Amino acid sequence: MLAEIITIGDEILIGQVIDTNSAFIGKELNKIGISVYQITSIQDERTHLLNAFKDASERVDVVIITGGLGPTKDDITKHTLCEFFNDQLVENAEVLAHVEELFAKYISNTPISDINRMQALVPSKAEVLHNANGTAPGMLIRENEVTFISMPGVPFEMKRLMTESVIPKLASYYKRPHIIHRTVVTYGMGESAIAKRIEAWEDALPSHIKLAYLPNLGKVRLRLSSKGPDFDELESAMSAEIEKLYPLINDIIFGLEDDESLEEIVAKMLTGKNLTLSTAESFTGGKIAEKITSMPGASNYFKGSVVSYATEAKINVLNVSKEVVEQHSVVSAEVALAMAKGAKELMKTDFAIATTGNAGPTKGDSNAEVGTVFIAIDGPKSKYVKEFQMGSTRERVVEKSVNKAFELLQKEILKM
């Protein structure tokens, strides 16, 4: 059971917009046993669209299209679908009523125009999928055993259509295999070293279980994937292989990810134990707090952050002693601990994370080498600080440090 995703828009090709739609669609399709064979990004250009539609229809069962459904002349997806399916546009009364309702409710100071009304034109062969969040409807056309689905490119519109309309329809149309994944997260060892350690185990994996190495800034995820008709058999075989894997890398395993990020796991742990957190960030610039606050419900456990980038902020806001800074340098274990203590007392939290370091490219207020990082945790039972060397590329130093901070915090919460 194969699908192809086609994203339409010059803004994707020139890098003005990042294609997050494909990642979301691919994950949702995978959940119901549909594998993505290919992802294609193309221009808003008639010949290009027609060729892409033709090629996709010859190699997959489902073609998912996003983008090119706006009311302006550069949005030609509907017209090109009509040409491809030898069809014509017709006005859909329900879509028109929805467009008029949206204008009356949310854009009352702007009269609806003929251009806006054109959103109600859809191919006559299409089944209309209601877009509750926007004016451009989704469209579904089935022909020659291939299902074409066209959705708006606006992510929050597409996501609702995908989960509420597209996935249920595809699940009802096709008999699909089960696809399962298990992701083992490791820290502290490189990809090649892990591969050498588990080589014999990997070589002995059953043919239906595939292993992929996913390295990312301080961690390596080992993703096992399996596909087949019997879910219980897949689950049993997968569990057996993971049980064999654990003793081989016991010292570097963080745990199973199962589609949850490390920060999501930490958030659940804090919430479950009714614990609170604050952060004091220097070179990470609030990125730890950003990851936390991007998750729903963060206000239940996260009280706030101080981005004390300059030395003065560390002294004046977090009450880090000026003498400690002068004696040990702003990039030091002592300052990191003092920052964590200051955040914990200021925000009145159970835990506090603090980061200070030199991400480069210059040394700034410290003589510490570029890549030198100190991460401190101040908790209910203990406080400690660790020093790391995170490399020389600024972006990697920051991102690796953010990941490491969550890893250290998770280990401390487990002690509670």
N, C-alpha and C positions, 0 to 999 in steps of 0.2 A: 504494500500500500504506500504509494509515493506521492509527494506533493512538490510543487515548485512555487516559490515566492517571487513575484515580480514587483519591484518598487519603481515608481515612475516619478521623475522630477530632476531637472538639471541641478537643483539645489543640493541633492545628494551627491551627484557626480563631481561637483566642484568643491565639496567638503563644507558647504555652508550649513548643512543640516546633517546630523549623525543619524544613520539608519538604525533606530532602536526598534522600529516596528517588526523587522524580520526576526530579531531575537525573541520578541514576545510571541509572535505567531508560531515560530518553530517550536517553542516550549509548549504552547497549548496544543499543537498538533501531536507532538510526541506523547502527551499525556493520554491520548485516545488511540495510540498505536499507528499513527501516520508518520512516516519518516520523510524528512525534507531531503529531496534529491539534489536540489540546486536553488541558489538565491541569485537573482539577476536584477541589476539596477540599470535602467535605461532612460533615455531622454524623452521629453514630451514631443515625439516626432512620429508621424503616421507610419512610415515604412518600418521604422525600428520597432514600433509596437506590434504591427502585424506579424513581423518575422518572429518576435519573441513569443507571441500567442501561438503561432503555428508550431514552433520548435517545442514549446512546453507541452502542447496537446499531444505530441507524438511520443513523449517519454514518461508522462506521469498521469495519475488518476485525478488529481486535484490541482488546480491553478489558483493561487491566491494573489490578487492584485491590489496594491494600495497606491493611492495618489492619483492626481489628474482629474478629480471630480468637482473642481470648483466651478463657479459660474462664469469665469472669464475665458477669453478666446484661446489662451494657452493651455487650457485644460481640455484635452481631446479624447480622453479615455472612452467616454460613452459613445462618441461618434465612431471611434475606431472599432469598438466592440460590435457596433451595428454593421460596419463594413465586413468584419471578420465572420459574423454569423449570418450575413445576408439579411439584415433586419432593419427596422426603422424605429426612430424615437416616437414615443406617444406620451401624452400627458397623463400622469397618475394623480387622480383626485385626492387620494389620501396624503400623498407627499406634498401636494400643493397646500392642502389645509394645514399640514404641519408647519410648512415654511411660513405661512401667513400667521399662524399662532405664535411662532417664535418671534417674528417681527413685532407683533402687537404686544407681546409680553416683555421682551427685553430690549427692543430697539424702537420704542414707540415714537421717538423724535425723528426717525428716519423712515420715510415712506418706502414701502416695498416697490421694487422696480421690475421691469420686464426681465432684466438679467437675473434677478433673484428668483423669479418665477420659473426660469428655465431649469432650475434644480429639480423641478417636478417632471422633467422629460426623462424617460427611461426606455431602454430597448423593449419592444413589445414581447419578446420571448423571455424576458427576465422576471424572476420572482423578486419582488422588492423586499428588502430587509430594513426594518424601521430603525432609523438613526435618531435615538432620543436626544442625543447631545449636539446635533448639528443639522444643517439643511440638506447635505448631500446623502441620499439614501445608499445603503448597500444594495448590491444586485447579484442574483444567482442565476446562472444559465447552465443547463445540463444538455450536452449534445455529444453523440457518439461515445457514450460511457465515460466522458470526461466532465467534471464539474468545474466551471469557472465562477469565481466569486470576486467581485470588485468592491473595495471598501475605500472610504476617505483616507487620506494620508495623515490627518491630524491624529496624533497618538491616542488622546483620551476618547475620541469618537470611535476609532478603530477598535480599541480594546473592549469597549462595551459591546460593540457589534459582534466581535469575535467570540466573547464568552457567552453572550445571551442568545445569539442567533446562529452563528456559523458552526460552532462546535456541536451543538445539539443536532443540527441538520446533517452534518457529516457523519456523526455517530449513528444516525438512523438510516443513512443511505448505504453504508458499507460494513461488511464484516471485516473486522480488523484484528491483527495479532496484538498480543500484549508486548509492550516495551517497558523494561524496568532498568533503572540506573541506581547504582550505589557509589557514593564518592567518599573515599577515605582521605582525610586531610592530614598532611604531615608538615612538620616544621623542623628547621635546623639542618637539613641535608639536601644536597643538590640532586637534580633529576638523574644524572648519569650514575651517581653513587647508589641511589635507590634502585635503579634498574639492575645494577650489578648484583646487589644484595638479594633481589627477588627473582633473578633470572630463571632459576629452576622452576619456581612456582608458576611464573608467567608462561613458560614453555609447556607446562602441564595443564593449562586451563582448558576446559571443554570448548569445543569448536563454536558453540553458540554464545560464549562469553568473550567479549572483547575488552581489552584494557587500553586506556589512554592516559598519558602523562600530561598534566596541566600545570606547568610551573608559573608562579606569579609572585614576585617580590617577597621573598622570605618564606614561601610555602610552596609545596607541591601537592596537588590534588591527584589522586589516583581514581579515575572513573571507570567502573566496570559497567558494561552495558550488555543486555541480553534481550532477545526477541523470540517469541514463540507463541503457540496457541494455548498452552496450559499455564495459567498464572501461578498456580501453586507449585508446579514443577520448577518454574523459573526462580521463584522465591527461594525454594529449598536449595537449589544448586548454587544460587548466589550467596546465600548465607553460609553454605559449606565452604566456599572458596574464601570468603572474608575471614572465616574462622581459621583457615590455614595461613592466611596472610598476616594476621595480627602478631603472632610470635616472631615473625621475621623482622618486623619493623616496630616492635613494641616500644622502643625508646624514643621514637620520633612521631608517633601517632598522636594527633589531637583528638580525632574522633570521626564520626560519620557526619557528612554535611547534609545530605538529603535535601538539596535545593535551598538550604538556609545558609546565609552568610555568617561569618564569625560574630559580627556585631548583632545579628538577629538572635543568635544563640545566647549571647551575653545579656541582651535585653530581656529575654524570657527568664533567664536565671535571676536577674535582679528583681524582676516583677514577682516571680514565684516566691522569692525569699523576703519580699517586702524591704529591699535594700535601696539606698539612694546613691547617686554618683554625681560628682562634679569634675571638671577638668581645668588644668592650668597649662596652656600651650604657648610655646615660644616659636620654634622654627616650623612646627606643623601648622601654625596659622589658623587654628580652629577646625581643622579637617576631622579630628576625632569627634568634636561636637557636631559637625555637619553630618557625619555618618549616623550619629545617634538620633539627631532631630529629624532625619529624613524618614524615620520609621514611625508609624502610627502609635500613639500611646506613650511616647517618650516622656511626656510630662509627668507620668506616674512615678518615674524613678530618677530622671535627669533634672538637676536643679539649676545648672548653668555652667558657664565657662568664662575664664579670663584669658584673653589672648594677650599675654604680656610679652610682646615681641621685643620691645626695647628694655634695656636694663632698668631704666627708671620705673617702668611699670611693674617690674618684679619687686622692686623695693617699696614703691608707694602704694601699690594695690594689694600685693600678696604678702607684704611685710617680711620680705626676704632681707636679712640683715646686710647692710652695706659692707660691714666688715667681712662677712662670709664671702661676698662677691669679690672683694679686693684680695682676700687671702687665697681663694680657691679658683677664681675665674668664674665668669657667668656660665660657661659650659663646664659643669662639674657635677659630681654626685651630690655634693653638699647643697648646691643651689637647687637641684632637681627635687631633693627631699624637702627643702624649705618651701618650694613652690607648691608641692602637693599638700603639705601641712597648711599653708596659707589658704588654698582653695577649699580644703575640707572645713576649716574653721569659718571661713567667710560664708560658705554656702550651707554649712551645718549638715553635711552628708556623711554617710557611712564610709564611702570610698571616694578617693580622689586620685586622678591620674595626672602626672606632670611630665612635660617633655622639654628638654633644653638640649641644644646641639648646634652643630655647624653644618648646614646643608649645602653651603657653597653659593656661588663660586669663590667668594673671598672669605676671610676669617672673621670679619666683623669685630665684635667687642671681645673676642677671645683669641688666644693663640692656638686653640685646639685644631687639629688637622681636620680638613674637610671630610665629612662623613662620620665624625665622632658624635655619638648620640647618648644621652642619659635619659632613661625612662624610670620614673618613680611611681610607686603605688603606696598610698597611705590608707590602711584599712582598719576595721574594728579590732583585729587581733594582732596585726603586725604592720610594719612599714619597711620598705626596702627599695633599693635602686639598683639598676643594672646598666652597664656600659656596653655599647655596641659600636661596631664599625660598619656602616651601611653603604660604603662605596663613595663614588665621586660625582655621580649625576644627581643634581638637585631633586628632580621629580622622583627618582627612585628612592633617594634617601628619605624623603617625606613619606611616600606611600609605604615603604617597608616598615618605617617606624610606627605608622598608624596601625598597621596589621599586628606588629609586635606588641603594641600597647594593649590591644584587645586580647591577645593571647595571654599576656601576663595577668590581666585583670580576671580572665576566665579561670585561670589556675587558682587565684586567690579566693574567688567566690566559691570554688569547689571545696575549700577548707572550712566553709561556714557550716 
